[in-house]
């Protein structure tokens, strides 16, 4: 997969996450221009999977950390999506993810659980 395909796989949280993360290591975090946009729907999909117990809180944290601060993913850090990714990537600085918080985040992102 090329870099753009890996970024899309990352944002969509495909089941091949270990391979995606390993593939992205070769490209680093810097990029001249974004290759994809982080959308609320990406976050909601991951949170829905968490609520259904398909993903753990630690898997969500790893996923959010892989997205946070990448130059090849476009989003405003001070946007709702950016704030949510920051929270999910940094539970020790914000709050631990639990089902109730996931539902609150989904409501904030305007998607019903």
N, CA, C and O atoms as a Tinker XYZ file with bonds, in Angstrom:
   452  protein
     1  N      0.843000   -1.189000    0.000000    73     2
     2  CA     0.000000    0.000000    0.000000    64     1     3
     3  C      0.882000    1.243000    0.000000    63     2     4     5
     4  O      1.956000    1.260000    0.602000    81     3
     5  N      0.412000    2.283000   -0.684000    73     3     6
     6  CA     1.155000    3.533000   -0.644000    64     5     7
     7  C      0.703000    4.346000    0.572000    63     6     8     9
     8  O     -0.199000    3.932000    1.300000    81     7
     9  N      1.325000    5.487000    0.783000    73     7    10
    10  CA     1.074000    6.299000    1.971000    64     9    11
    11  C     -0.389000    6.730000    2.064000    63    10    12    13
    12  O     -0.985000    6.643000    3.138000    81    11
    13  N     -0.971000    7.187000    0.973000    73    11    14
    14  CA    -2.369000    7.632000    0.994000    64    13    15
    15  C     -3.311000    6.488000    1.372000    63    14    16    17
    16  O     -4.261000    6.691000    2.128000    81    15
    17  N     -3.055000    5.310000    0.856000    73    15    18
    18  CA    -3.884000    4.150000    1.200000    64    17    19
    19  C     -3.730000    3.786000    2.673000    63    18    20    21
    20  O     -4.710000    3.435000    3.331000    81    19
    21  N     -2.521000    3.867000    3.189000    73    19    22
    22  CA    -2.287000    3.576000    4.603000    64    21    23
    23  C     -3.009000    4.584000    5.496000    63    22    24    25
    24  O     -3.595000    4.212000    6.513000    81    23
    25  N     -2.964000    5.855000    5.115000    73    23    26
    26  CA    -3.657000    6.884000    5.898000    64    25    27
    27  C     -5.163000    6.626000    5.894000    63    26    28    29
    28  O     -5.818000    6.746000    6.929000    81    27
    29  N     -5.701000    6.278000    4.753000    73    27    30
    30  CA    -7.139000    5.976000    4.676000    64    29    31
    31  C     -7.476000    4.763000    5.542000    63    30    32    33
    32  O     -8.493000    4.767000    6.236000    81    31
    33  N     -6.651000    3.740000    5.512000    73    31    34
    34  CA    -6.858000    2.564000    6.363000    64    33    35
    35  C     -6.815000    2.946000    7.842000    63    34    36    37
    36  O     -7.610000    2.453000    8.642000    81    35
    37  N     -5.885000    3.824000    8.196000    73    35    38
    38  CA    -5.765000    4.286000    9.579000    64    37    39
    39  C     -7.030000    5.020000   10.001000    63    38    40    41
    40  O     -7.619000    4.695000   11.031000    81    39
    41  N     -7.452000    6.006000    9.216000    73    39    42
    42  CA    -8.623000    6.797000    9.582000    64    41    43
    43  C     -9.875000    5.941000    9.707000    63    42    44    45
    44  O    -10.708000    6.181000   10.582000    81    43
    45  N    -10.009000    4.960000    8.852000    73    43    46
    46  CA   -11.196000    4.095000    8.858000    64    45    47
    47  C    -11.106000    2.942000    9.855000    63    46    48    49
    48  O    -12.037000    2.146000    9.975000    81    47
    49  N     -9.997000    2.856000   10.558000    73    47    50
    50  CA    -9.722000    1.799000   11.542000    64    49    51
    51  C    -10.086000    0.422000   11.003000    63    50    52    53
    52  O    -10.974000   -0.261000   11.513000    81    51
    53  N     -9.378000    0.049000    9.969000    73    51    54
    54  CA    -9.547000   -1.285000    9.402000    64    53    55
    55  C     -8.951000   -2.312000   10.372000    63    54    56    57
    56  O     -8.195000   -1.959000   11.276000    81    55
    57  N     -9.296000   -3.559000   10.176000    73    55    58
    58  CA    -8.820000   -4.619000   11.068000    64    57    59
    59  C     -7.329000   -4.895000   10.917000    63    58    60    61
    60  O     -6.748000   -5.600000   11.743000    81    59
    61  N     -6.708000   -4.357000    9.889000    73    59    62
    62  CA    -5.275000   -4.577000    9.659000    64    61    63
    63  C     -4.414000   -3.497000   10.326000    63    62    64    65
    64  O     -3.357000   -3.140000    9.806000    81    63
    65  N     -4.857000   -2.983000   11.462000    73    63    66
    66  CA    -4.173000   -1.860000   12.104000    64    65    67
    67  C     -2.687000   -2.118000   12.387000    63    66    68    69
    68  O     -1.891000   -1.210000   12.148000    81    67
    69  N     -2.260000   -3.275000   12.875000    73    67    70
    70  CA    -0.821000   -3.471000   13.091000    64    69    71
    71  C     -0.003000   -3.301000   11.803000    63    70    72    73
    72  O      1.079000   -2.715000   11.822000    81    71
    73  N     -0.525000   -3.813000   10.700000    73    71    74
    74  CA     0.176000   -3.678000    9.422000    64    73    75
    75  C      0.177000   -2.221000    8.948000    63    74    76    77
    76  O      1.168000   -1.742000    8.399000    81    75
    77  N     -0.931000   -1.531000    9.162000    73    75    78
    78  CA    -1.032000   -0.122000    8.770000    64    77    79
    79  C     -0.014000    0.707000    9.544000    63    78    80    81
    80  O      0.710000    1.514000    8.960000    81    79
    81  N      0.040000    0.509000   10.845000    73    79    82
    82  CA     0.983000    1.269000   11.674000    64    81    83
    83  C      2.424000    0.959000   11.296000    63    82    84    85
    84  O      3.268000    1.854000   11.248000    81    83
    85  N      2.700000   -0.302000   11.029000    73    83    86
    86  CA     4.053000   -0.683000   10.609000    64    85    87
    87  C      4.396000   -0.043000    9.265000    63    86    88    89
    88  O      5.524000    0.410000    9.067000    81    87
    89  N      3.444000   -0.003000    8.352000    73    87    90
    90  CA     3.679000    0.604000    7.051000    64    89    91
    91  C      3.905000    2.096000    7.132000    63    90    92    93
    92  O      4.712000    2.643000    6.379000    81    91
    93  N      3.204000    2.766000    8.036000    73    91    94
    94  CA     3.350000    4.216000    8.175000    64    93    95
    95  C      4.690000    4.620000    8.769000    63    94    96    97
    96  O      5.152000    5.739000    8.542000    81    95
    97  N      5.317000    3.740000    9.519000    73    95    98
    98  CA     6.631000    4.042000   10.105000    64    97    99
    99  C      7.628000    4.439000    9.023000    63    98   100   101
   100  O      8.465000    5.315000    9.239000    81    99
   101  N      7.541000    3.802000    7.869000    73    99   102
   102  CA     8.468000    4.095000    6.777000    64   101   103
   103  C      8.324000    5.528000    6.263000    63   102   104   105
   104  O      9.267000    6.077000    5.692000    81   103
   105  N      7.145000    6.141000    6.463000    73   103   106
   106  CA     6.897000    7.484000    5.944000    64   105   107
   107  C      7.111000    8.593000    6.971000    63   106   108   109
   108  O      7.260000    9.756000    6.595000    81   107
   109  N      7.130000    8.257000    8.250000    73   107   110
   110  CA     7.258000    9.289000    9.272000    64   109   111
   111  C      5.976000   10.102000    9.399000    63   110   112   113
   112  O      4.932000    9.726000    8.865000    81   111
   113  N      6.069000   11.219000   10.113000    73   111   114
   114  CA     4.906000   12.051000   10.420000    64   113   115
   115  C      4.814000   13.275000    9.521000    63   114   116   117
   116  O      3.732000   13.837000    9.355000    81   115
   117  N      5.926000   13.693000    8.943000    73   115   118
   118  CA     5.961000   14.911000    8.142000    64   117   119
   119  C      5.512000   14.638000    6.715000    63   118   120   121
   120  O      5.761000   13.570000    6.157000    81   119
   121  N      4.836000   15.645000    6.134000    73   119   122
   122  CA     4.355000   15.540000    4.764000    64   121   123
   123  C      4.123000   16.961000    4.259000    63   122   124   125
   124  O      3.719000   17.836000    5.025000    81   123
   125  N      4.376000   17.189000    2.985000    73   123   126
   126  CA     4.205000   18.520000    2.417000    64   125   127
   127  C      2.747000   18.968000    2.389000    63   126   128   129
   128  O      2.458000   20.158000    2.516000    81   127
   129  N      1.837000   18.028000    2.224000    73   127   130
   130  CA     0.416000   18.354000    2.199000    64   129   131
   131  C     -0.389000   17.168000    2.708000    63   130   132   133
   132  O      0.034000   16.019000    2.583000    81   131
   133  N     -1.565000   17.460000    3.289000    73   131   134
   134  CA    -2.400000   16.367000    3.794000    64   133   135
   135  C     -2.858000   15.446000    2.669000    63   134   136   137
   136  O     -3.122000   15.893000    1.553000    81   135
   137  N     -2.946000   14.177000    2.974000    73   135   138
   138  CA    -3.410000   13.175000    2.019000    64   137   139
   139  C     -4.854000   12.751000    2.279000    63   138   140   141
   140  O     -5.481000   12.115000    1.432000    81   139
   141  N     -5.381000   13.106000    3.456000    73   139   142
   142  CA    -6.751000   12.752000    3.834000    64   141   143
   143  C     -7.224000   13.690000    4.932000    63   142   144   145
   144  O     -6.425000   14.326000    5.619000    81   143
   145  N     -8.534000   13.760000    5.081000    73   143   146
   146  CA    -9.143000   14.598000    6.117000    64   145   147
   147  C     -9.740000   13.728000    7.209000    63   146   148   149
   148  O    -10.461000   12.771000    6.925000    81   147
   149  N     -9.440000   14.061000    8.461000    73   147   150
   150  CA   -10.104000   13.416000    9.588000    64   149   151
   151  C    -11.518000   13.971000    9.666000    63   150   152   153
   152  O    -11.716000   15.186000    9.666000    81   151
   153  N    -12.489000   13.087000    9.732000    73   151   154
   154  CA   -13.891000   13.491000    9.806000    64   153   155
   155  C    -14.507000   12.938000   11.090000    63   154   156   157
   156  O    -14.029000   11.960000   11.664000    81   155
   157  N    -15.558000   13.582000   11.509000    73   155   158
   158  CA   -16.281000   13.095000   12.684000    64   157   159
   159  C    -16.714000   11.653000   12.488000    63   158   160   161
   160  O    -16.735000   10.871000   13.438000    81   159
   161  N    -17.058000   11.301000   11.256000    73   159   162
   162  CA   -17.506000    9.934000   10.985000    64   161   163
   163  C    -16.425000    8.901000   11.283000    63   162   164   165
   164  O    -16.738000    7.787000   11.703000    81   163
   165  N    -15.154000    9.254000   11.074000    73   163   166
   166  CA   -14.063000    8.331000   11.416000    64   165   167
   167  C    -14.039000    8.053000   12.921000    63   166   168   169
   168  O    -13.925000    6.909000   13.359000    81   167
   169  N    -14.149000    9.125000   13.690000    73   167   170
   170  CA   -14.108000    8.986000   15.153000    64   169   171
   171  C    -15.340000    8.217000   15.628000    63   170   172   173
   172  O    -15.242000    7.337000   16.483000    81   171
   173  N    -16.491000    8.556000   15.069000    73   171   174
   174  CA   -17.722000    7.885000   15.480000    64   173   175
   175  C    -17.674000    6.386000   15.196000    63   174   176   177
   176  O    -18.125000    5.579000   16.009000    81   175
   177  N    -17.129000    6.021000   14.045000    73   175   178
   178  CA   -17.016000    4.610000   13.705000    64   177   179
   179  C    -16.176000    3.874000   14.757000    63   178   180   181
   180  O    -16.555000    2.799000   15.223000    81   179
   181  N    -15.039000    4.460000   15.123000    73   179   182
   182  CA   -14.178000    3.829000   16.131000    64   181   183
   183  C    -14.886000    3.758000   17.481000    63   182   184   185
   184  O    -14.794000    2.746000   18.176000    81   183
   185  N    -15.590000    4.824000   17.857000    73   183   186
   186  CA   -16.295000    4.816000   19.143000    64   185   187
   187  C    -17.442000    3.807000   19.153000    63   186   188   189
   188  O    -17.677000    3.150000   20.167000    81   187
   189  N    -18.145000    3.680000   18.054000    73   187   190
   190  CA   -19.202000    2.656000   17.970000    64   189   191
   191  C    -18.597000    1.259000   18.143000    63   190   192   193
   192  O    -19.168000    0.412000   18.830000    81   191
   193  N    -17.472000    1.031000   17.533000    73   191   194
   194  CA   -16.806000   -0.274000   17.691000    64   193   195
   195  C    -16.388000   -0.494000   19.147000    63   194   196   197
   196  O    -16.470000   -1.612000   19.656000    81   195
   197  N    -15.942000    0.566000   19.811000    73   195   198
   198  CA   -15.586000    0.466000   21.230000    64   197   199
   199  C    -16.821000    0.105000   22.062000    63   198   200   201
   200  O    -16.762000   -0.796000   22.899000    81   199
   201  N    -17.914000    0.791000   21.839000    73   199   202
   202  CA   -19.150000    0.532000   22.593000    64   201   203
   203  C    -19.624000   -0.902000   22.383000    63   202   204   205
   204  O    -20.147000   -1.525000   23.307000    81   203
   205  N    -19.442000   -1.428000   21.170000    73   203   206
   206  CA   -19.839000   -2.817000   20.883000    64   205   207
   207  C    -18.788000   -3.827000   21.364000    63   206   208   209
   208  O    -18.910000   -5.024000   21.104000    81   207
   209  N    -17.770000   -3.344000   22.056000    73   207   210
   210  CA   -16.681000   -4.173000   22.605000    64   209   211
   211  C    -15.857000   -4.857000   21.511000    63   210   212   213
   212  O    -15.253000   -5.903000   21.748000    81   211
   213  N    -15.834000   -4.272000   20.326000    73   211   214
   214  CA   -14.967000   -4.772000   19.253000    64   213   215
   215  C    -13.554000   -4.221000   19.397000    63   214   216   217
   216  O    -12.595000   -4.812000   18.900000    81   215
   217  N    -13.432000   -3.081000   20.083000    73   215   218
   218  CA   -12.141000   -2.446000   20.344000    64   217   219
   219  C    -12.056000   -2.100000   21.825000    63   218   220   221
   220  O    -13.066000   -1.806000   22.464000    81   219
   221  N    -10.848000   -2.137000   22.357000    73   219   222
   222  CA   -10.632000   -1.763000   23.756000    64   221   223
   223  C    -10.265000   -0.279000   23.844000    63   222   224   225
   224  O     -9.960000    0.355000   22.834000    81   223
   225  N    -10.298000    0.255000   25.043000    73   223   226
   226  CA    -9.885000    1.647000   25.259000    64   225   227
   227  C     -8.426000    1.834000   24.860000    63   226   228   229
   228  O     -8.065000    2.873000   24.307000    81   227
   229  N     -7.590000    0.847000   25.131000    73   227   230
   230  CA    -6.176000    0.979000   24.756000    64   229   231
   231  C     -5.998000    0.954000   23.238000    63   230   232   233
   232  O     -5.114000    1.633000   22.715000    81   231
   233  N     -6.816000    0.189000   22.526000    73   231   234
   234  CA    -6.744000    0.194000   21.058000    64   233   235
   235  C     -7.180000    1.551000   20.490000    63   234   236   237
   236  O     -6.598000    2.035000   19.519000    81   235
   237  N     -8.191000    2.152000   21.089000    73   235   238
   238  CA    -8.628000    3.487000   20.671000    64   237   239
   239  C     -7.516000    4.499000   20.942000    63   238   240   241
   240  O     -7.268000    5.380000   20.119000    81   239
   241  N     -6.855000    4.381000   22.074000    73   239   242
   242  CA    -5.751000    5.291000   22.404000    64   241   243
   243  C     -4.619000    5.171000   21.387000    63   242   244   245
   244  O     -4.102000    6.186000   20.922000    81   243
   245  N     -4.234000    3.964000   21.039000    73   243   246
   246  CA    -3.173000    3.747000   20.043000    64   245   247
   247  C     -3.589000    4.342000   18.705000    63   246   248   249
   248  O     -2.787000    4.999000   18.042000    81   247
   249  N     -4.820000    4.119000   18.309000    73   247   250
   250  CA    -5.347000    4.654000   17.057000    64   249   251
   251  C     -5.302000    6.178000   17.049000    63   250   252   253
   252  O     -4.822000    6.786000   16.092000    81   251
   253  N     -5.801000    6.788000   18.112000    73   251   254
   254  CA    -5.824000    8.251000   18.182000    64   253   255
   255  C     -4.406000    8.821000   18.209000    63   254   256   257
   256  O     -4.149000    9.861000   17.603000    81   255
   257  N     -3.493000    8.159000   18.897000    73   255   258
   258  CA    -2.095000    8.593000   18.911000    64   257   259
   259  C     -1.482000    8.521000   17.527000    63   258   260   261
   260  O     -0.653000    9.358000   17.168000    81   259
   261  N     -1.879000    7.532000   16.750000    73   259   262
   262  CA    -1.342000    7.391000   15.397000    64   261   263
   263  C     -1.839000    8.507000   14.479000    63   262   264   265
   264  O     -1.183000    8.831000   13.489000    81   263
   265  N     -2.981000    9.091000   14.795000    73   263   266
   266  CA    -3.558000   10.178000   13.994000    64   265   267
   267  C     -3.051000   11.537000   14.454000    63   266   268   269
   268  O     -2.741000   12.404000   13.638000    81   267
   269  N     -2.970000   11.711000   15.753000    73   267   270
   270  CA    -2.662000   13.020000   16.335000    64   269   271
   271  C     -1.342000   13.591000   15.795000    63   270   272   273
   272  O     -0.312000   12.917000   15.795000    81   271
   273  N     -1.398000   14.816000   15.349000    73   271   274
   274  CA    -0.223000   15.602000   14.915000    64   273   275
   275  C      0.423000   15.143000   13.617000    63   274   276   277
   276  O      1.535000   15.580000   13.320000    81   275
   277  N     -0.207000   14.296000   12.841000    73   275   278
   278  CA     0.357000   13.895000   11.548000    64   277   279
   279  C      0.130000   15.011000   10.534000    63   278   280   281
   280  O     -0.965000   15.566000   10.454000    81   279
   281  N      1.154000   15.337000    9.767000    73   279   282
   282  CA     1.027000   16.341000    8.709000    64   281   283
   283  C      0.274000   15.804000    7.501000    63   282   284   285
   284  O     -0.206000   16.585000    6.679000    81   283
   285  N      0.163000   14.490000    7.381000    73   283   286
   286  CA    -0.530000   13.920000    6.228000    64   285   287
   287  C     -2.020000   13.692000    6.470000    63   286   288   289
   288  O     -2.712000   13.122000    5.626000    81   287
   289  N     -2.512000   14.142000    7.634000    73   287   290
   290  CA    -3.932000   14.090000    7.944000    64   289   291
   291  C     -4.383000   15.506000    8.287000    63   290   292   293
   292  O     -3.831000   16.135000    9.190000    81   291
   293  N     -5.376000   16.001000    7.573000    73   291   294
   294  CA    -5.866000   17.364000    7.791000    64   293   295
   295  C     -7.006000   17.383000    8.803000    63   294   296   297
   296  O     -7.957000   16.607000    8.706000    81   295
   297  N     -6.892000   18.280000    9.771000    73   295   298
   298  CA    -7.969000   18.632000   10.694000    64   297   299
   299  C     -7.468000   19.791000   11.529000    63   298   300   301
   300  O     -6.262000   19.964000   11.704000    81   299
   301  N     -8.376000   20.569000   12.034000    73   299   302
   302  CA    -8.002000   21.686000   12.888000    64   301   303
   303  C     -7.837000   21.168000   14.312000    63   302   304   305
   304  O     -8.775000   20.602000   14.875000    81   303
   305  N     -6.655000   21.354000   14.904000    73   303   306
   306  CA    -6.451000   20.866000   16.279000    64   305   307
   307  C     -7.457000   21.431000   17.278000    63   306   308   309
   308  O     -7.794000   20.764000   18.256000    81   307
   309  N     -7.939000   22.647000   17.046000    73   307   310
   310  CA    -8.900000   23.250000   17.973000    64   309   311
   311  C    -10.349000   22.961000   17.595000    63   310   312   313
   312  O    -11.268000   23.525000   18.189000    81   311
   313  N    -10.561000   22.090000   16.615000    73   311   314
   314  CA   -11.917000   21.703000   16.218000    64   313   315
   315  C    -12.438000   20.607000   17.149000    63   314   316   317
   316  O    -11.692000   20.055000   17.958000    81   315
   317  N    -13.710000   20.309000   17.020000    73   315   318
   318  CA   -14.293000   19.228000   17.823000    64   317   319
   319  C    -13.576000   17.909000   17.540000    63   318   320   321
   320  O    -13.294000   17.145000   18.464000    81   319
   321  N    -13.282000   17.639000   16.269000    73   319   322
   322  CA   -12.558000   16.418000   15.912000    64   321   323
   323  C    -11.164000   16.418000   16.523000    63   322   324   325
   324  O    -10.715000   15.409000   17.067000    81   323
   325  N    -10.481000   17.558000   16.429000    73   323   326
   326  CA    -9.134000   17.663000   16.992000    64   325   327
   327  C     -9.125000   17.499000   18.499000    63   326   328   329
   328  O     -8.271000   16.806000   19.052000    81   327
   329  N    -10.084000   18.142000   19.165000    73   327   330
   330  CA   -10.183000   18.008000   20.620000    64   329   331
   331  C    -10.491000   16.571000   21.021000    63   330   332   333
   332  O     -9.968000   16.073000   22.018000    81   331
   333  N    -11.338000   15.910000   20.246000    73   331   334
   334  CA   -11.696000   14.526000   20.556000    64   333   335
   335  C    -10.505000   13.592000   20.351000    63   334   336   337
   336  O    -10.256000   12.715000   21.178000    81   335
   337  N     -9.773000   13.773000   19.259000    73   335   338
   338  CA    -8.577000   12.951000   19.032000    64   337   339
   339  C     -7.568000   13.184000   20.149000    63   338   340   341
   340  O     -6.955000   12.233000   20.633000    81   339
   341  N     -7.388000   14.436000   20.565000    73   339   342
   342  CA    -6.468000   14.725000   21.669000    64   341   343
   343  C     -6.904000   13.985000   22.932000    63   342   344   345
   344  O     -6.079000   13.366000   23.605000    81   343
   345  N     -8.187000   14.046000   23.255000    73   343   346
   346  CA    -8.694000   13.357000   24.446000    64   345   347
   347  C     -8.470000   11.853000   24.357000    63   346   348   349
   348  O     -8.000000   11.230000   25.309000    81   347
   349  N     -8.807000   11.275000   23.208000    73   347   350
   350  CA    -8.662000    9.828000   23.057000    64   349   351
   351  C     -7.203000    9.390000   23.063000    63   350   352   353
   352  O     -6.889000    8.294000   23.529000    81   351
   353  N     -6.311000   10.232000   22.551000    73   351   354
   354  CA    -4.884000    9.894000   22.499000    64   353   355
   355  C     -4.175000   10.117000   23.832000    63   354   356   357
   356  O     -3.088000    9.586000   24.058000    81   355
   357  N     -4.790000   10.901000   24.710000    73   355   358
   358  CA    -4.122000   11.302000   25.954000    64   357   359
   359  C     -5.016000   11.119000   27.175000    63   358   360   361
   360  O     -5.290000   12.090000   27.880000    81   359
   361  N     -5.475000    9.902000   27.442000    73   359   362
   362  CA    -6.394000    9.715000   28.569000    64   361   363
   363  C     -5.769000   10.059000   29.919000    63   362   364   365
   364  O     -6.486000   10.399000   30.860000    81   363
   365  N     -4.452000    9.977000   30.025000    73   363   366
   366  CA    -3.804000   10.324000   31.287000    64   365   367
   367  C     -3.830000   11.838000   31.534000    63   366   368   369
   368  O     -3.700000   12.277000   32.676000    81   367
   369  N     -3.995000   12.628000   30.484000    73   367   370
   370  CA    -4.082000   14.087000   30.610000    64   369   371
   371  C     -5.521000   14.583000   30.617000    63   370   372   373
   372  O     -5.797000   15.679000   31.105000    81   371
   373  N     -6.443000   13.783000   30.076000    73   371   374
   374  CA    -7.834000   14.211000   29.948000    64   373   375
   375  C     -8.725000   13.327000   30.822000    63   374   376   377
   376  O     -8.918000   13.617000   32.003000    81   375
   377  N     -9.248000   12.293000   30.270000    73   375   378
   378  CA   -10.033000   11.330000   31.040000    64   377   379
   379  C    -10.016000    9.979000   30.339000    63   378   380   381
   380  O     -9.881000    9.889000   29.119000    81   379
   381  N    -10.157000    8.944000   31.138000    73   379   382
   382  CA   -10.152000    7.591000   30.601000    64   381   383
   383  C    -11.424000    7.355000   29.793000    63   382   384   385
   384  O    -12.510000    7.790000   30.175000    81   383
   385  N    -11.269000    6.666000   28.686000    73   383   386
   386  CA   -12.422000    6.316000   27.882000    64   385   387
   387  C    -13.196000    5.197000   28.570000    63   386   388   389
   388  O    -12.618000    4.211000   29.028000    81   387
   389  N    -14.499000    5.369000   28.634000    73   387   390
   390  CA   -15.397000    4.342000   29.126000    64   389   391
   391  C    -16.661000    4.432000   28.268000    63   390   392   393
   392  O    -16.824000    5.395000   27.519000    81   391
   393  N    -17.551000    3.454000   28.365000    73   391   394
   394  CA   -18.731000    3.484000   27.494000    64   393   395
   395  C    -19.571000    4.758000   27.624000    63   394   396   397
   396  O    -20.072000    5.278000   26.627000    81   395
   397  N    -19.719000    5.251000   28.836000    73   395   398
   398  CA   -20.509000    6.478000   29.022000    64   397   399
   399  C    -19.849000    7.673000   28.329000    63   398   400   401
   400  O    -20.530000    8.467000   27.680000    81   399
   401  N    -18.528000    7.800000   28.466000    73   399   402
   402  CA   -17.828000    8.904000   27.812000    64   401   403
   403  C    -17.886000    8.740000   26.287000    63   402   404   405
   404  O    -18.018000    9.730000   25.567000    81   403
   405  N    -17.791000    7.538000   25.804000    73   403   406
   406  CA   -17.889000    7.299000   24.359000    64   405   407
   407  C    -19.246000    7.774000   23.847000    63   406   408   409
   408  O    -19.319000    8.396000   22.787000    81   407
   409  N    -20.312000    7.493000   24.577000    73   407   410
   410  CA   -21.645000    7.940000   24.184000    64   409   411
   411  C    -21.744000    9.462000   24.213000    63   410   412   413
   412  O    -22.375000   10.063000   23.343000    81   411
   413  N    -21.118000   10.086000   25.216000    73   411   414
   414  CA   -21.102000   11.552000   25.278000    64   413   415
   415  C    -20.373000   12.134000   24.071000    63   414   416   417
   416  O    -20.836000   13.102000   23.467000    81   415
   417  N    -19.244000   11.548000   23.727000    73   415   418
   418  CA   -18.491000   12.029000   22.564000    64   417   419
   419  C    -19.287000   11.851000   21.277000    63   418   420   421
   420  O    -19.284000   12.728000   20.414000    81   419
   421  N    -19.960000   10.727000   21.151000    73   419   422
   422  CA   -20.805000   10.511000   19.974000    64   421   423
   423  C    -21.898000   11.573000   19.885000    63   422   424   425
   424  O    -22.196000   12.077000   18.802000    81   423
   425  N    -22.486000   11.905000   21.014000    73   423   426
   426  CA   -23.527000   12.945000   21.034000    64   425   427
   427  C    -22.927000   14.290000   20.635000    63   426   428   429
   428  O    -23.534000   15.029000   19.859000    81   427
   429  N    -21.757000   14.613000   21.148000    73   427   430
   430  CA   -21.081000   15.861000   20.769000    64   429   431
   431  C    -20.776000   15.922000   19.283000    63   430   432   433
   432  O    -20.853000   16.980000   18.659000    81   431
   433  N    -20.429000   14.774000   18.730000    73   431   434
   434  CA   -20.113000   14.694000   17.302000    64   433   435
   435  C    -21.382000   14.558000   16.457000    63   434   436   437
   436  O    -21.305000   14.353000   15.246000    81   435
   437  N    -22.551000   14.671000   17.101000    73   435   438
   438  CA   -23.865000   14.661000   16.440000    64   437   439
   439  C    -24.219000   13.334000   15.794000    63   438   440   441
   440  O    -24.863000   13.294000   14.746000    81   439
   441  N    -23.799000   12.257000   16.421000    73   439   442
   442  CA   -24.153000   10.934000   15.935000    64   441   443
   443  C    -24.689000   10.134000   17.112000    63   442   444   445
   444  O    -24.053000   10.072000   18.164000    81   443
   445  N    -25.834000    9.533000   16.943000    73   443   446
   446  CA   -26.415000    8.725000   18.013000    64   445   447
   447  C    -25.719000    7.370000   18.084000    63   446   448   449
   448  O    -25.402000    6.774000   17.055000    81   447
   449  N    -25.479000    6.874000   19.328000    73   447   450
   450  CA   -24.863000    5.541000   19.472000    64   449   451
   451  C    -25.815000    4.422000   19.087000    63   450   452
   452  O    -25.448000    3.249000   19.153000    81   451
